[in-house]
Structure formats: C-alpha cells, structure tokens
C-alpha cells in the first residue's frame, strides 16, 4: 500500500470513527501548515461523508517562534475579540473540532519562558468558555498526529530527515491500527475493551487509589463520590459518539481535588508549549503541590504550577497498561498524545465535568464542592512504567489490586 493510500485510509478513519462526521456537519481543522496536503485529504474526506463546510486554521511553529522572539509581552497577551467570537460562533454552529498535532518538541526552548507563560495565560483566559465547552463535550472533538520533519528528527535523531519522516508516519499509522485488515472493526473491539475496564472501576466506586513504583512514587489519590471512568469513545450533547484521541489506550476520570497525598515521579519527558520538562517530581499534601523539582525544564514547570490555584492540583487520573501498541514500539515520541497513551498519567489543572455523575449540568461552584478541580490549564504528565502497582481501596477499606507490574490485573 502506498503512502498516499495510507493517508487516505487514515483520513477515512479519523472522519468516520474519530469525529463521526454526518450530513450537514461543519468541521474545523487545526494543523501545521507543513501538513497542508494531508489536511486537504482530511477535508475532502469530510465532504464525502456529508460535511456542509470545512474550515482550516493553520499553525506555523517557526513563525510562532519568530513572533515570541520579537513581539512584546503586551502584544503577545492581546487576544483579539474577533478571534474569541469566531470560536464561539462555531461552537454555536455545533462544529466538530479536529486538532492535528506535530510540533517540534524543542521549538520554543530558547524563548523567554515569561513570554510563553504570559501568552498561554492570556489565551486561556480569553478562551475559558470555549475550552469549558470542549471539556464538557458540548461538541465532538478529536486530536490526532501528523508527522513533521522537525518532530521526526527529534524522535529519530540518527536517521536523515526523509528517513525519519517516513518512520514517524509509519509509527503514527501503526498506533491507530491502520495496518489491520479492518481498522474500523479493530477500533470497535478496542473501544469495547476499554469500556469493560471503565465499567469495572465505576461499579466499584473506589475511595482511593494507591500508586507505587520502584522510582520512588508513593501516592494516594482520593476519589470523589460518583466518579465516572470513561474510555475510548464519548458522546457530545447531541448524543453523537466520537473518539477524542486517536490513538488512545486510556481509561480516565477525575481525582478529588483535595485528596491527593504523597510523591510522584515522572517516567517520560513532558513537552509543554515547546519546552521539555523531565526528571521531575511533585509532592502533594491535601491535594496541593507543596514541593517539586526538575532536572530539566525547572522554570517551565514552575510557571505551569504558578498559572493559578488549580494548576497546583490534579484534574485527571488515567490508567494505561504498559503492554500496549504505543509502549511496545519502545519509542519516545516527545508528544503528549502518544506518550500519555503509553503510560499511566495524571493531569495538572482542570477536570473534565463529564467524569462525575451530573457534572455536565453543574455550575463551577457545584463542581468544586463535589471535588472537581478548576484551572486555566490541563496538562498531562506520565507516571507509569513496568514497575507500577496500583491498589484500589473500597469504601469499606478492602484493597483490590488494579495494576501489577504496569498492567491491569483485574
């Protein structure tokens, strides 16, 4: 099968299974300008499935760096009203959102971190309502990957540019099961498997989970009443099924914002806004990070934690078996979409309201009262490896082994 055949097959999978595009849908695509040919294929595929319109918002990571290097903080934090209005306009039109990621993990490593931090906070504040709607699944959304030359060279530094690019595309195709005889059917089977794990965790309604690993992780994560673990496919407010991440190997929920205690060490680097954070730990007391350090990216991690009060707390708990397609590649992607689906992870910041019964209709105050964290950010970081053990503690204090040596034991 040719590369073009695989791109068409990939686009078909995204549009059919990921976003479930139907007649008269509007699709918004966000992606790197380098991938305009693939984006064109995705757009054409969406029209074939009945889309009424497709709008593309191109990103240019090199231009972004030029702007960060030369613009003032005042300019970088000025978010035009028309930009925010446009996002809300398409939300009101029930548009489905596709984000195609593929940034160079080190593209902003030389940029003043204060500029990046100020820009991120300003954008997050301006788009708070839009992001809340996305996290509440008011519309369908999906995040996928597309290889770029700069990203490929970071993942495969010993290959020349073209070889690295080809290999990264091959890995992207592999992680979404594109090489299977019937990828769509394979995804149906995979979704059902993830839902079985979610159903078990939801039925038990554990009081807490205790994590331990040989790297020193010793963390107890308390859970809110009536939590919901979700996995693979979800539903928007119009009862349309979609898959938010392709690939995905996780089942996820929200921890109680005030009930996390202990220490956790990362197991994979975190790429945050064009900077790598690695070899770090977070120490929690009553839900709040009270101590931290990082051998790489300390200032970036510090800025992340200081975004607001909620950025010092956990908003997501996600279980991912060590034995999974992405993990089995033994490749470090330096991209959260892929690395988080090769490892158990948490997220600092905002919780998904859909992860607690009735959360979609709760006010911000009600969500906080029920243990859901709120923040301008939501940043996943990886904590699982082949030594990770997780014990679930029931409300009557029984202990049930959930993970042993990195994999589900239930």
Helices and strands as residue ranges (DSSP letters): H 3-13, I 14-18, E 26-32, G 33-35, H 36-48, E 53-59, H 61-70, H 73-76, H 81-92, E 96-101, H 113-126, H 128-135, E 141-145, H 149-155, H 161-175, H 183-204, E 208-212, E 218-223, E 230-231, E 233-235, E 241-243, E 251-253, E 255-265, E 270-272, E 275-285, E 288-296, H 298-305, G 309-312, E 314-319, H 325-328, H 336-339, G 340-342, E 345-349, G 353-355, G 359-361, H 364-369, E 378-382, E 389-393, E 399-404, E 407-408
